[in-house]
Amino acid sequence: MMDTNTEIPEVAAPNIPNRSVSIVDYGAVGDGHTDNTQAIHAAIQACASAGGGQVVIPPGVWLTGPISLQSRIELHAEAGALVLFSKRFRDYPLVLSSYEGKQTVRCQSPLDGEGLEDIAITGRGVFDGGGEAWRPVKRWKMTERQWNALIRSGGVVDENDVWWPTQAAKDGAAVAARLEREGVTDVDRYEAVRDYLRPNLLSLRRCRRILLDGPTFQNSAAWCLHPWASEQIIIRNVTVRNPWYAQNGDGLDIDSCRQVVVEDSAFDVGDDAICLKSGKDEAGRRLGLPSEHIAIRNCTVYHGHGGIVVGSEMSGGVRDVRVSDCTFIGTDIGIRFKSCRGRGGVVERIVIERVRMRDIVGEAISFNLYYEGKSGSGAMGDETPFPVTEETPAFRNIRITDVVCQGAESALLINGLPEMPVSDFEWRDSVVSSKHGIVCRYGERVTLRNVELRVQGGPLVTLHQCRDIRLEGMAGEGSPDDDRLLHVTGSLTEAIECRSAAAEGTHRRVDVSPEVNREAVRIVG
């Protein structure tokens, strides 16, 4: 019996005093030209010194450097307010931060805070990170006309046809990697590679009681919204936008956070849209802060590498998550779980329900434990199990119900590890139209119940090296030249039960490969 008790506790809103100041009162000018960094800082400081309150950004175009938030401050951008963050790299001090699952030196984020309590960013205004000044761009992601315009703007192109804004940005990857390997945390040592150290648009680290309600956050240099090691977070009514070609252009990365609600928000981004993380490899396991007690509901994703994503940096664990009533349109993958050997960590007690999808490029649902082809010293085709250690990731106790998907490459892909199959997974009461059906490699205690598939070719379900699999009420339509409901392979496969198989559909045949023990597959009714 799966344990998927994922009740989410109440999340406390920040306590902001009923006091208000305007940045205009401190000299800010919304002409799109004046540098308002000092004026905004002065307004926040004055409000904080008085005990906290609301700092108002009225309609206008407000150019500024990074904004350092403070406790008990609500930054309120009114409708018509467009906050443009500086494109001058020198305006962003180097700070010790967290990115891609590890502590590292980055440029300060445009919206930045650490160790704060009771903070909010509200209103209907727009925060623009000026990301085009920072981001590398891959040629294959642009039209020829766009690429030529980019080249004319300056910058340099490397041997892989990647455009970089400066030579220092291009050369920075190798230098930064060396400094990180050496454990260097002295920010001054990173000065030469400042151009490479792109900031996330919003970075909130070790904070409590956070509210983001209303604004548009867009055009980030890297990830857009990144709360890390924080708790009591409410994100609602926000719009998150990055160009589809934006390198590392994630929408929201909930990273080692607890007690989080994300609702009524829209994402259109260049990488994973809504992503749950908890650190990478040894550093993440050592920190040991899972992302947990999270509710995501009533959100829409228009573009992204995944609609809802867990991993691949999940070494501290992800648990007690409920996703409901979301819509994904045109994402690369719909519901996405990813990791690899070396990560470690446990993902468990996840419930996903009432998800609608259309035009998914790859899988509607994906579990890939060979993310980026990483599998230790073995390839995915090598079925030799590795020893189970703290570096072995585990995905278990996951239930997905009531999915409707119109258009995908595949309905479901599970690529578990030989030494750690994806286990205790249930998918039920769903309808998917896709080119291909379900492929499960190294799954254990998997239930597929009342799933209707409309596929263009191949069997509805393929199982390889799986154990304790139950198919009940499966039905579907497919290619007239392939009448297989189920295709079973792998000498380790055992305890497969297929019940009430496609009574009205064209796929009725069960195909068992010679290496499979015939007693391993049982057809009932």
Phi, psi and omega in degrees: 000129181285140174260100181234045175284102188238036177298131184262126180291163176298141180251125184283133174282156178294150178262101183249125179299154180277077181214146185218138171226156177250143178295337178296326179295346181246019171099006181289143180232123186266054183257004181076003183235319183291135176281115185258015184304309183292322181295317179293319177300317181296320179295316179296317182295318180296318180293318179295321181295333179275001179111000178105171181151200185259129174254116190263131170252107184282177178304142182150176175249113192246108177275133183204159166277193182298146180252120176268116181282162177225162180299146176063031178242133171250116175270112189246108179263110182292160174305132184095355176271124176241112181263114180256119180274143185306145174260008177271116185302325184293346179283353186246103180299148174284134182223157172279120187222196178230133180205135180052040170086010180213156177286131185203166177271131178224167167289144180303139180289148176306321173244112196222140175197147179217135177066032184258163173227145174059074179230147182214147169232117190226181177099179183254016180282182184235133173248116184248121186278359180061035189297336182296339178285341189250324196283139164289155181226130178275134185301321186293348179270003183234156170287165180299321180295316179296318180298315180297321177295322178295317179299319180295337182285348182119202179079187181224155180243132181270182185291346179261016182059044172248127178275136176237145183294330180215164175296322179296323176294318179298317184278351189290332186301312183294318181293314180297319179298320179295316179298321178294318178299325180279358179073024182284123177241004176288111187299331181297332180290344182263002186303322184293340182246024180308318184299335182276338190272069185298134179273150165290150181298315178232127177229116177238117189241128178053050180247161179228142179059083182244137174230125167242116188216103170114318189289168165260129176246122189214162168058051180282153175291328178222230175300153182274297183243125185221087167279133183229134177050041183238170182212161182060071186239130174239123176234116183212152175058029179256157172242130181238123186227132167222151175302149184297335181268004186295120178293128184057033186273050179302156176274293182227124176244104176273109196237109180055043181245158180224152181058078186229137171236128174237123185209153171054044184231161183232142184227136175214097197223177185259002179210209180300139186276293178244111192234136177251125184225170176198041176095164189236125172056219187301320181298319179292320179292322180293319177296316173065037178250101179287158163272125188206158179058067187231134174240130177233120187212148174057045178246153179236133176241125182264330176204147178167162177291337173204148178287297171243131189228138170241119180103191002279347178276090184227031189291338176272355179098151173224128185205159177057067183234136174233122177246130183212147169057051179244157181231130179239125184234112174077017177284158179297316174227151180278281179258119193231125172242131183213144177192190178196166174303141183104334182288313193069195179086158181234130172252121186203162179057061178245129175238127178232126186214149176055067178243132179247135182223153175213141173054051177279129187292316182250241183272143171295317177227135184220133167240112183235107179267014174237042185303134182057025179072010184275123182211038185070227180266003181247157176263170184298328179286345178277115185264017176286119180291143174272159172299141177279120181225186176295347179272000182270117177284149180229132175238120186204163177055063183232130180234129178236127181224153172056063174253133171239122181230122177252091177102111175199164174290314179221153179284311183210133173234125173240116173244086177276173177269145178304324181274348181209081179297156167293127191229157177052055179246133177232131174232126184211164171053057185220159178226127181225132169252122185206168177292319182233164185268234186251131172236124180234115176246124181058064170245150183219132183054060179250132178240128173243113187231125176055048175254123180255124183243139171239104187242161182265342181190158179082174177290159175296317184227131173241127179241132178226124179053048182249157180223144176055061180249136180234122174248125183220126177069025177288139179211164177170176177232151182200197181296136180294343181267009176218105187260023185273127168283316190220133175237122187240129179223165174102125184292342180270356181294136178203158175057057175257124179239124180243117188239136177053057189276111166047053185301326182252356186267177180274343182267103184237340190277139174254123185249116182246123180292154186301329183286348182276132174300124185299331178284354180284341184243125183238125179256125183238125173071000000 
